[in-house]
Amino acid sequence: ELKAMAYLSDDTLWTIAREQMPKSVQERMSVLMTRNTRGTITDAEHADLAELVERGNRLTLRKAQAMKYLTERGHKVTLDDLNPADE
């Protein structure tokens, strides 16, 4: 999947670079991480947390790859550029 991104348009790469987990998912992850730290997490919640962490890792890899290709194509990628378009 990451190698195939080389064939995507710049606009698509920018969309991927700006992608974020939905706020509701971020909030759920925060709650689960707190419970995990406190030792009050259930087995089901721990499995949910592991899935969310994996999802976040995949998102981070896709974003990094998109930024790599944009940079290689001559674009300057700054933190301001990575804000979602609707903000």
C-alpha positions as CSV (number, residue, x, y, z in Angstrom):
1,E,0.0,0.0,0.0
2,L,2.8,2.4,0.9
3,K,4.7,1.8,-2.4
4,A,1.5,2.3,-4.4
5,M,1.2,5.8,-3.0
6,A,4.0,6.8,-5.4
7,Y,1.4,6.8,-8.1
8,L,-1.2,9.0,-6.4
9,S,-1.8,12.6,-7.3
10,D,-0.4,15.5,-5.3
11,D,-3.9,16.4,-4.2
12,T,-4.5,12.9,-2.9
13,L,-1.2,12.8,-1.1
14,W,-2.0,16.1,0.6
15,T,-5.4,14.7,1.7
16,I,-3.6,11.7,3.2
17,A,-1.0,13.9,4.9
18,R,-3.7,15.9,6.5
19,E,-5.8,12.9,7.7
20,Q,-6.5,12.6,11.4
21,M,-8.3,10.1,13.5
22,P,-11.9,11.2,14.3
23,K,-12.1,13.1,17.6
24,S,-14.4,10.4,19.0
25,V,-11.7,7.8,18.4
26,Q,-9.0,10.0,19.9
27,E,-11.2,10.5,23.0
28,R,-11.9,6.7,23.3
29,M,-8.2,6.0,23.0
30,S,-7.4,8.5,25.7
31,V,-9.9,7.0,28.1
32,L,-8.6,3.5,27.5
33,M,-5.0,4.6,27.9
34,T,-5.9,6.2,31.2
35,R,-7.6,3.0,32.4
36,N,-4.6,1.0,31.2
37,T,-2.2,3.2,33.2
38,R,-4.4,2.9,36.3
39,G,-4.7,-0.9,35.9
40,T,-8.5,-0.7,35.6
41,I,-8.8,-1.8,32.0
42,T,-10.8,-4.9,31.1
43,D,-9.6,-7.5,28.7
44,A,-12.1,-6.4,26.1
45,E,-11.0,-2.7,26.6
46,H,-7.4,-3.8,26.3
47,A,-8.1,-5.5,23.0
48,D,-9.9,-2.4,21.8
49,L,-7.0,-0.2,22.8
50,A,-4.5,-2.5,21.0
51,E,-6.7,-2.2,17.8
52,L,-6.8,1.6,18.1
53,V,-3.0,1.9,18.6
54,E,-2.5,-0.3,15.5
55,R,-4.9,1.9,13.6
56,G,-3.0,5.0,14.7
57,N,0.3,3.5,13.7
58,R,-1.0,2.7,10.2
59,L,-2.3,6.2,9.9
60,T,1.1,7.6,10.9
61,L,2.9,5.5,8.4
62,R,0.6,6.6,5.6
63,K,0.9,10.2,6.5
64,A,4.7,9.9,6.7
65,Q,4.9,8.2,3.3
66,A,2.6,10.9,1.7
67,M,4.8,13.7,3.1
68,K,7.9,11.8,1.8
69,Y,6.5,11.7,-1.8
70,L,5.3,15.3,-1.6
71,T,8.8,16.4,-0.5
72,E,10.4,14.4,-3.3
73,R,8.1,16.1,-5.8
74,G,9.4,19.5,-4.6
75,H,6.7,20.5,-2.2
76,K,7.6,22.1,1.1
77,V,5.6,20.4,3.9
78,T,5.2,22.4,7.1
79,L,3.1,21.9,10.2
80,D,0.7,24.5,9.0
81,D,0.3,22.6,5.7
82,L,-0.9,19.6,7.7
83,N,-3.9,21.2,9.3
84,P,-7.1,19.7,7.9
85,A,-8.5,21.7,5.1
86,D,-11.7,22.4,7.1
87,E,-9.9,24.1,10.0
